[in-house]
């Protein structure tokens, strides 16, 4: 359920592994090539999930996840196979993941929160990393299916633990990108050669995958093509992380600042560019 850039590649891998596959997506156009490869399109999640032994969801946020799982035409309304696996691979709020897990278990389903890390090309190559929260027995039951699109599974604990980690690491990523933009804006004002600065940063101790991926794009002003991650998606994840922190009685000032700058970027009309566009906000900061 859900055939965005990531979900589409994951579905291709499931088909290629020899599984019988039914698919549902809000827009019909994305299903055509999967149908030609043997998938069956269903107009509602309920129809797609009838009799299924496993359901995999990959969608944008809480509201789209709720639309897939709940209601008279949702997946949880389907007559699923006994002890079916309910696998949510989306990055969602911790609160909703735990609520969904409760609803799934009430129907005797085996629920896993398994948000992914990696890019669509990793999904296409079957090399995603899954950040899993699940009962260990349920994870073992799902492992063969998950191996269709993942070559690394990190089991963080019981249900909810995978999502907890994903929100934490995505907030760290937001802080890293905002900090990178701030540093490059300072270097620019100091008259430094940004090509040399980017080369030094990405090969030095401040480097991380986020820094490496975004430094060159900032220097090249390359924010509008081959978009990897948008400010809108990053802000969604940071806000979920901040809500999770609040539920634990914690305050996250760096996360709050990153969220504020992402919101400023979105307010300037850049919600769907690459998140490296945050350099614009860094350039506006005055003492």
GINORSUL-V741231 format. One record per pair of residues at least 12 apart in sequence whose ideal C-beta (glycine too) atoms are under 10 Angstrom apart, sorted by the first residue. I is the first residue (numbers start at 1). J is the second residue. If there is no record, write none. Layout:
{{I/J} {I/J}}
This chain:
{{1/22} {1/23} {1/24} {1/25} {1/26} {1/42} {1/45} {1/48} {1/49} {1/55} {1/56} {1/57} {1/58} {1/59} {1/64} {1/65} {1/67} {1/68} {1/69} {1/74} {1/75} {1/88} {1/89} {1/90} {2/23} {2/24} {2/25} {2/26} {2/30} {2/45} {2/56} {2/57} {2/58} {2/59} {2/60} {2/64} {2/65} {2/68} {2/89} {2/90} {3/23} {3/24} {3/25} {3/26} {3/27} {3/29} {3/30} {3/31} {3/33} {3/34} {3/39} {3/41} {3/58} {3/59} {4/25} {4/26} {4/27} {4/30} {4/58} {4/59} {4/60} {4/64} {4/90} {4/120} {5/30} {5/58} {5/119} {5/120} {5/121} {5/123} {5/124} {5/227} {5/228} {6/58} {6/59} {6/89} {6/90} {6/116} {6/118} {6/119} {6/120} {6/122} {6/123} {6/124} {6/128} {6/149} {7/23} {7/25} {7/30} {7/56} {7/57} {7/58} {7/59} {7/89} {7/90} {7/116} {7/120} {7/123} {7/149} {8/23} {8/25} {8/30} {8/31} {8/33} {8/34} {8/58} {8/120} {8/123} {8/124} {9/58} {9/118} {9/119} {9/120} {9/121} {9/122} {9/123} {9/124} {9/125} {9/126} {9/128} {9/149} {10/56} {10/58} {10/89} {10/116} {10/120} {10/123} {10/124} {10/126} {10/128} {10/146} {10/148} {10/149} {10/150} {11/23} {11/25} {11/30} {11/31} {11/33} {11/34} {11/37} {11/39} {11/56} {11/58} {11/123} {11/148} {11/149} {12/33} {12/34} {12/37} {12/39} {12/123} {12/124} {12/126} {12/148} {12/149} {13/123} {13/124} {13/125} {13/126} {13/127} {13/128} {13/147} {13/148} {13/149} {13/150} {14/34} {14/39} {14/54} {14/56} {14/145} {14/146} {14/148} {14/149} {15/34} {15/37} {15/38} {15/39} {15/148} {16/37} {16/38} {16/126} {16/148} {16/149} {17/126} {17/144} {17/145} {17/147} {17/148} {17/149} {18/38} {18/148} {19/38} {19/39} {19/53} {19/54} {19/144} {19/145} {19/148} {20/38} {20/39} {20/40} {20/52} {20/53} {21/34} {21/37} {21/38} {21/39} {21/40} {21/48} {21/52} {21/56} {22/34} {22/39} {22/40} {22/41} {22/42} {22/45} {22/47} {22/48} {22/49} {22/50} {22/51} {22/52} {22/55} {23/35} {23/39} {23/40} {23/41} {23/42} {23/48} {23/56} {24/41} {24/42} {24/43} {24/44} {24/45} {24/46} {24/47} {24/48} {24/49} {24/55} {24/57} {24/68} {24/73} {24/75} {25/41} {25/42} {25/43} {25/45} {25/48} {25/59} {25/68} {26/59} {26/64} {26/67} {26/68} {28/41} {28/43} {42/78} {43/73} {44/68} {44/71} {44/72} {44/73} {44/74} {44/75} {44/77} {44/78} {45/57} {45/67} {45/68} {45/69} {45/70} {45/71} {45/73} {45/74} {45/75} {45/76} {45/77} {45/78} {46/71} {46/72} {46/73} {46/74} {46/75} {46/76} {46/77} {46/78} {46/79} {46/80} {47/73} {47/75} {47/78} {48/68} {48/75} {48/78} {49/68} {49/69} {49/74} {49/75} {49/76} {49/77} {49/78} {49/79} {49/80} {49/81} {49/84} {49/86} {50/75} {50/77} {50/78} {50/79} {50/80} {50/81} {51/78} {51/79} {51/80} {51/81} {51/84} {52/75} {52/78} {52/79} {52/80} {52/81} {52/84} {52/85} {52/86} {53/80} {53/81} {53/82} {53/83} {53/84} {53/85} {53/141} {53/145} {54/80} {54/81} {54/84} {54/85} {54/86} {54/87} {54/109} {54/110} {54/112} {54/141} {54/142} {54/145} {54/146} {55/68} {55/69} {55/75} {55/76} {55/78} {55/80} {55/81} {55/84} {55/85} {55/86} {55/87} {55/88} {55/104} {55/109} {55/111} {56/85} {56/86} {56/87} {56/88} {56/89} {56/90} {56/112} {56/114} {56/142} {56/145} {56/146} {56/148} {56/149} {57/69} {57/75} {57/86} {57/87} {57/88} {57/89} {57/90} {57/92} {57/100} {57/114} {58/87} {58/88} {58/89} {58/90} {58/91} {58/114} {58/115} {58/116} {58/123} {58/149} {59/88} {59/89} {59/90} {59/91} {59/92} {60/90} {60/91} {60/92} {60/232} {60/233} {60/236} {61/90} {61/91} {61/92} {61/93} {61/96} {61/232} {61/233} {61/236} {61/237} {61/239} {61/240} {62/90} {62/91} {62/92} {62/93} {62/95} {62/96} {62/97} {62/99} {62/100} {62/236} {62/240} {63/92} {63/96} {64/90} {64/92} {65/88} {65/90} {65/91} {65/92} {65/93} {65/96} {65/97} {65/100} {66/92} {66/96} {66/99} {66/100} {68/88} {68/90} {69/86} {69/88} {69/96} {69/100} {69/103} {69/104} {70/99} {70/100} {70/103} {74/103} {75/104} {75/109} {76/100} {76/103} {76/104} {76/106} {76/107} {76/109} {77/107} {78/107} {80/104} {80/107} {80/108} {80/109} {81/109} {82/108} {82/109} {83/108} {83/109} {83/110} {83/138} {83/141} {84/104} {84/107} {84/108} {84/109} {84/110} {84/111} {85/104} {85/109} {85/110} {85/111} {85/112} {85/134} {85/138} {85/139} {85/141} {85/142} {85/145} {85/146} {86/100} {86/101} {86/103} {86/104} {86/105} {86/107} {86/109} {86/110} {86/111} {86/112} {86/113} {86/138} {86/142} {87/109} {87/110} {87/111} {87/112} {87/113} {87/114} {87/130} {87/132} {87/134} {87/138} {87/142} {87/145} {87/146} {88/100} {88/101} {88/104} {88/111} {88/112} {88/113} {88/114} {88/115} {88/133} {88/159} {88/162} {88/163} {89/112} {89/113} {89/114} {89/115} {89/116} {89/123} {89/128} {89/130} {89/131} {89/132} {89/146} {89/149} {89/150} {89/162} {90/113} {90/114} {90/115} {90/116} {90/163} {90/166} {91/113} {91/115} {91/116} {91/117} {91/131} {91/163} {91/166} {91/167} {91/170} {91/233} {91/236} {91/237} {91/240} {91/241} {92/113} {92/115} {92/163} {92/166} {92/167} {92/236} {92/237} {92/240} {93/163} {93/167} {93/236} {93/237} {93/239} {93/240} {93/241} {93/243} {93/244} {93/247} {94/113} {94/133} {94/160} {94/161} {94/163} {94/164} {94/166} {94/167} {94/240} {94/241} {94/243} {94/244} {94/245} {94/247} {94/248} {95/160} {95/163} {95/240} {95/243} {95/244} {95/247} {96/163} {96/240} {97/111} {97/113} {97/115} {97/133} {97/159} {97/160} {97/161} {97/162} {97/163} {97/164} {97/166} {97/167} {97/240} {97/244} {98/111} {98/113} {98/133} {98/159} {98/160} {98/163} {100/113} {100/159} {101/113} {101/133} {101/134} {101/158} {101/159} {101/160} {101/163} {102/159} {104/159} {105/135} {105/159} {109/138} {110/134} {110/135} {110/137} {110/138} {110/139} {110/141} {110/142} {110/159} {111/133} {111/134} {111/135} {111/138} {111/159} {111/160} {112/130} {112/132} {112/133} {112/134} {112/135} {112/138} {112/139} {112/141} {112/142} {112/146} {112/155} {112/159} {112/162} {113/130} {113/131} {113/132} {113/133} {113/134} {113/156} {113/158} {113/159} {113/160} {113/161} {113/162} {113/163} {113/164} {113/166} {114/128} {114/130} {114/131} {114/132} {114/133} {114/134} {114/139} {114/142} {114/146} {114/150} {114/153} {114/154} {114/155} {114/162} {114/163} {114/166} {115/129} {115/130} {115/131} {115/132} {115/133} {115/162} {115/163} {115/164} {115/165} {115/166} {115/167} {115/169} {115/170} {115/237} {116/128} {116/129} {116/130} {116/131} {116/149} {116/150} {116/162} {116/166} {117/129} {117/130} {117/131} {117/150} {117/152} {117/154} {117/165} {117/166} {117/169} {117/170} {117/173} {117/209} {118/130} {118/149} {118/150} {118/151} {118/152} {119/213} {119/228} {119/229} {120/228} {122/149} {122/150} {122/151} {122/152} {123/149} {123/150} {124/149} {125/149} {125/151} {126/147} {126/148} {126/149} {126/150} {126/151} {127/149} {127/150} {127/151} {127/152} {128/146} {128/148} {128/149} {128/150} {128/151} {128/152} {128/153} {129/150} {129/151} {129/152} {129/153} {129/154} {130/142} {130/143} {130/146} {130/147} {130/149} {130/150} {130/151} {130/152} {130/153} {130/154} {130/155} {130/162} {130/166} {131/152} {131/153} {131/154} {131/155} {131/156} {131/161} {131/162} {131/163} {131/164} {131/165} {131/166} {131/167} {131/169} {132/146} {132/150} {132/153} {132/154} {132/155} {132/156} {132/157} {132/159} {132/161} {132/162} {132/163} {132/165} {133/155} {133/156} {133/157} {133/158} {133/159} {133/160} {133/161} {133/162} {133/163} {133/164} {133/165} {133/166} {134/153} {134/155} {134/156} {134/157} {134/158} {134/159} {134/160} {134/161} {134/162} {135/157} {135/158} {135/159} {136/155} {136/157} {136/158} {138/158} {138/159} {139/153} {139/155} {139/162} {140/155} {160/244} {163/240} {163/244} {164/241} {164/244} {164/248} {166/237} {166/240} {166/241} {167/237} {167/238} {167/239} {167/240} {167/241} {167/242} {167/243} {167/244} {167/245} {167/255} {168/241} {168/244} {168/245} {168/252} {168/255} {169/210} {169/237} {169/241} {170/210} {170/229} {170/233} {170/234} {170/236} {170/237} {170/238} {170/240} {170/241} {170/255} {171/234} {171/237} {171/238} {171/239} {171/240} {171/241} {171/242} {171/244} {171/245} {171/252} {171/254} {171/255} {171/256} {171/258} {171/259} {172/208} {172/210} {172/238} {172/241} {172/254} {172/255} {172/258} {173/208} {173/209} {173/210} {173/211} {173/213} {173/214} {173/229} {173/234} {173/237} {173/238} {173/258} {173/275} {174/210} {174/229} {174/231} {174/234} {174/235} {174/237} {174/238} {174/241} {174/254} {174/255} {174/257} {174/258} {174/259} {174/261} {174/262} {174/275} {174/278} {175/210} {175/238} {175/252} {175/253} {175/254} {175/255} {175/257} {175/258} {175/259} {176/206} {176/207} {176/208} {176/209} {176/210} {176/211} {176/214} {176/254} {176/258} {177/208} {177/210} {177/211} {177/213} {177/214} {177/215} {177/218} {177/229} {177/231} {177/234} {177/258} {177/261} {177/262} {177/275} {177/276} {177/278} {177/279} {178/234} {178/238} {178/254} {178/255} {178/257} {178/258} {178/259} {178/260} {178/261} {178/262} {178/265} {178/275} {178/278} {178/279} {178/281} {178/282} {179/206} {179/210} {179/211} {179/254} {179/257} {179/258} {179/282} {180/198} {180/201} {180/202} {180/206} {180/207} {180/208} {180/210} {180/211} {180/212} {180/213} {180/214} {180/215} {180/218} {180/276} {180/278} {180/279} {180/282} {181/214} {181/215} {181/218} {181/261} {181/265} {181/275} {181/276} {181/277} {181/278} {181/279} {181/280} {181/281} {181/282} {181/283} {181/285} {182/257} {182/261} {182/278} {182/279} {182/281} {182/282} {182/283} {182/285} {183/197} {183/201} {183/206} {183/211} {183/215} {183/218} {183/282} {184/197} {184/198} {184/201} {184/214} {184/215} {184/218} {184/219} {184/276} {184/279} {184/282} {184/283} {185/218} {185/278} {185/279} {185/280} {185/281} {185/282} {185/283} {185/284} {185/285} {186/282} {186/283} {186/285} {187/200} {187/201} {187/219} {188/218} {188/219} {188/279} {188/282} {188/283} {189/283} {193/219} {194/215} {194/216} {194/218} {194/219} {194/220} {195/216} {195/219} {195/220} {196/219} {197/215} {197/218} {197/219} {198/211} {198/212} {198/214} {198/215} {198/216} {198/217} {198/218} {198/219} {198/220} {199/215} {199/216} {199/219} {200/215} {201/215} {201/219} {202/214} {202/215} {202/216} {210/229} {210/275} {210/276} {213/228} {213/229} {213/274} {213/275} {213/276} {214/228} {214/229} {214/274} {214/275} {214/276} {214/277} {214/278} {214/279} {215/276} {216/276} {217/274} {217/275} {217/276} {217/277} {217/279} {218/274} {218/276} {218/277} {218/278} {218/279} {218/280} {218/282} {219/276} {219/279} {220/276} {221/276} {221/277} {221/279} {221/280} {222/274} {222/276} {222/277} {223/270} {223/273} {223/274} {223/275} {223/276} {223/277} {223/278} {223/279} {223/280} {224/270} {224/272} {224/273} {224/274} {224/277} {225/273} {225/274} {226/274} {227/272} {227/273} {227/274} {227/275} {227/276} {227/277} {228/274} {228/275} {228/276} {229/274} {229/275} {229/276} {230/262} {230/265} {230/266} {230/270} {230/271} {230/272} {230/273} {230/274} {230/275} {230/277} {231/261} {231/262} {231/263} {231/264} {231/265} {231/266} {231/268} {231/270} {231/271} {231/272} {231/273} {231/274} {231/275} {231/276} {231/277} {231/278} {231/281} {232/262} {232/265} {232/266} {232/270} {232/271} {232/272} {232/273} {232/275} {233/262} {233/271} {233/272} {233/275} {234/258} {234/259} {234/262} {234/265} {234/266} {234/275} {234/278} {235/258} {235/259} {235/260} {235/261} {235/262} {235/263} {235/265} {235/266} {235/271} {235/275} {236/262} {237/259} {237/262} {238/252} {238/255} {238/256} {238/258} {238/259} {238/260} {238/262} {238/263} {239/255} {239/259} {239/262} {239/263} {241/255} {241/258} {241/259} {242/255} {242/256} {242/258} {242/259} {258/278} {260/281} {261/278} {261/280} {261/281} {261/282} {261/284} {261/285} {262/275} {262/277} {262/278} {262/281} {263/281} {264/278} {264/280} {264/281} {264/284} {265/277} {265/278} {265/279} {265/280} {265/281} {265/282} {267/281} {268/280} {268/281} {268/284}}
